[in-house]
Amino acid sequence: MKRESIREFFRRLAEANPHPTTELEYGSPFQLLVAVVLSAQATDKSVNLATRGLFADAPTPEAIITLGEEGVAAHIRTIGLYRNKARNVVALSHLLLERHRGEVPRDRAALEALPGVGRKTANVVLNTVFGEPVMAVDTHIFRLANRTGLAPGKDVLAVEHALMRRVPKDYLRDAHHWLILHGRYVCTARKPKCGECLVRDLCEYRDKTV
């Protein structure tokens, strides 16, 4: 996709949704961190259903530790890999208190040192909490970037680097949210809704649907 098409691509997405944000529900940076850790291989909807009760009972690292692995697991058992995730949530709560006085750090390396936190999760937190212009590439963004010609790449890291180079700087802060939402609801995996797409004429996908 050419530079001028990319700018128009994001101009249209921005016009349609000027203030995009995550669909995960949270009341603090810590709660967002936990929600993103839980969202691995799970939908935001399923995570929200689980965390409403979890955060009501344990909204802070201290409260999560008091609740313990079994208590956390009881709240999130509807989510895949819930036992491993419960273990990670309790462990990262301990490390936040030990290393960061219970605060979520604004540092990629510090975030990735926490149990259950990889590059994508760190990028979501840096972008959503701290407004950092970074790109968290999930399956939706990976598919969309390759399908449309926006930023093709053989793996998620290649796509992330391509997007960081190609997305206009004035759109970069919110680009992650626009792309996830577009991939989740319009440029879907099995049958993209090309007839409803705002950027259909800019997209380089050859097998467009009606």
N, C-alpha and C positions, 0 to 999 in steps of 0.2 A: 504494500500500500504506500502511495506517495505521501510526502510530507504534507502537502496541502489537503489531501484527503483525510489524513490523520487528524489535522487540526479541526476540520469540519466535523469529523466523527465525534470528537469530544465536545465541540461546541453544541451539537444537537443533544447529546446526552446531558450536558450541563443545563441547557435550556429546559429540558423536560423534568429534570430533578436537580434543582440548584443546591440543595443541601443534603447530599446522600450520607448515609451512615450505616453502621452494622445493624443487622436484624437481631443480634443477640441482645438480651436484656441484662442490664447491669446497673449498679448504683455507685460503683467506685472503680478505680483502676485495678484493684485486687480482684474484684468480682469479674471484670472483663477478662483478666488473665485466666482465671479459673474457667470461665465459660469457653474461652477459645481452646484451652487444653481439653476440655470435655467434648468439643465439637469435632475432634478428629474422627473421621469415618462415621459421623452422625450429622443429622440435619440440625439447623439452628432451631427449628420448631421443637424438636425433641429435647434439645438442650434447655430451651426456655422453660418447658414444662417441668423439667427436673430441678432447675436452679431456683425456681420461685420458692419452693419449699426449703431447699438447701440454704439459700441466702437469708431467708427469714429466720432460720435457726442458727446459722453460722455466717454472719456477714463479713468477718475479719479473719486474718490469719490465726489469731489467738483462739477464736471461737472454732475454727476448723480443727485445730489441734485438739481442743477439748472434746469436740465431737468424735474424733478418731476415725480410723479407716472404716470400721464397721458402720459407724454412724453416717459417714459420707456415702458409703456404698449403698446404704438403705435408701438414700434419697435419689441416687442416680442409677439404680439397677435397670431402668428401662433403656439406658444408653449402652451401646456396644462397648465391650472391653471395660466394663464399669469397675471391676475390682482393681485392675491395673491403674485405671485413671484415679480411683479413690486413693490409692497408695501414692501416686504422684502429687495429687492435690495436698495431701497432708505433708509430704516431704518438702514440697516447694514452700509451703507455709512456714515450716521450720527454718528453711534457708533464708526466706525474706526477713524473718525476725533476727536471725543470727548475723546476716551480712548487710542488711539494708534497713534495719530498724522498722521492719514491717511494711516499708514502702516499696512500690514497684519501681525498679530502676529504669532510668532513661538511657539505657546502654545495651546494645545488641549482645555483646559478649556476656554481660551479666545476666541478661534474660535467658540466653541459650544455655547457661550453666545450671538453670533450674530444671528439676525433673519434669519430663513431659513437654518441655518447651524446645521446639526446633526453630529453624529459620522463618518458616511461614508464620508461626505463632508470634515470634518476636516482632516480625514486621507488622502484623495486625495491631499489636499493642503500641508499637512506636507510632504508627499512623493514626490510630483511632484516639488514643489517650494524649499523645504528645504532639500530634499534627506534623510528624515527620513525613517528608515526601518520599516514602518508600513503597514498594510493591509486594504485596503478599500474594503469591501465585498459587491458587488452588486448582482443582480440576476444571472448574468453570472457566477461569481465566486462561489456563493452559489451552483448553479446547478453543475458546473464542479467538485467542491471539493467533493460533495456527490456522483455524478455519477461515478467518476473515482476511488474513494476510497482514494484519496489524503488526505483529511481532513474532514471526515464526521461530521455533526453536525445538531442539530434539528432547529437551528435558525442562523441568520447571525452573532451574537456575538459568539456563540459556534464555528462556522466555522472560524471566525477571530482568536480566541484564539488557535484553533487547528493548523491553518496555521502558526501562529507565533512560535509555538513549533516545527513544523515538517519541515518547509522549511529550507534548509541549510543556515546558516548565510551569506555566500558569495553570495547567490542568492536573499536574502530577499529584498534588496532595489528595485530591478526591478520586483520582482515576481508578484506584483499587476498588472502591465501592461501586462506582458506575459499572465497571467491567463484571464484577461478581453478580450484581443484580441483573445485568443484561444477559449474562450467561445462564443464570438461574431461571429466569422467567421468559426470555425471548429466544436467545441462541442456545436452545436446549440440546441435549446430547443426541437423542434418537431422531427427533424431527424438529429442526429449528422452525420457529414461527416467522418465516421471512415475510409473510404478508403483513405482519404487525410491526415489522422492524423499522425503526427511525433511520437507520443507516444502510438500508438495503442496497441503495445505488452505489455506495462507497465500498461495499464488501466485495472481496474477490472470490468468494465461495462459488464454485461452478454449478453445484447441484441445488440451487435455491428452490424452496418449496413455494407453493402458491400462497 
